[in-house]
């Protein structure tokens, strides 16, 4: 299961990046939310974090990709 989280700066708190939208289930939903946040709500410095919830976290730090091996 994949979750998309949108982080950015809101007009109410322009000096602190925070999660603005969570629980998005697709890249399409995330793209629509990015557009709405920017155009309708004036949010800036937006980025999408993709969180893979089905991955087994117990092996995260044993991954050769992370260790550079």
N, C-alpha and C positions, 0 to 999 in steps of 0.2 A: 504494500500500500504506500502510495506517495502522497505527501502533503506539500503544498506550495504556501510559503509564508512571505508576505510583502513587508519589507522594512523601509523606513524612510523618515523624512522630516515633515512634521505636520505644521500648519500655520500656528497652532496653539503652542507648540514646543519646537521652534525652529533650530534650537541648539543641541538637541539630543535625539539621536536616531532611536527609533522604537518600532516594534512590530505593529503594523497598521491593520493588517488583515491576516487571519489565520484560517485553517481548515479548508483551503481551496483544494479541489480534487483533480484539477487538470491545468495544463499549460494555457489552454484557451480561457479558462476562468481567470487565471492570473493575469493574462494580457488584458482582458476586459477590466479587471479591477485596477490595474496600473493606469489605464487610460482615464477611468473615472476619478481615481485619486488625484491625478495630475490636473485634469481639466476642470472637474467640478469642485474639488476640495482644496486645490492649491498646494498639494503636497509636492515636495521636491526630493532629489537624491534618492529616488526609489530603486530598489533592487529586489530580486526574487531569490529566496532561499528554497532549495528543493531538499526536502527531508524524506529519506527512504525509510519508512517505518517497518518494512518487512525484513530488513537486514538484521542479522544476528550481531548485536553490539559486543558480545563477549570476545569476538575475534577482531575487533576494530584495530587495536594496536599491534596485532600480529600480522597485519597485512603488509606484504612486500611493497605495495604502492606507498604506504605511509612511512615505512622504515627506510625506503630507498634501497632495498636489497635487490 
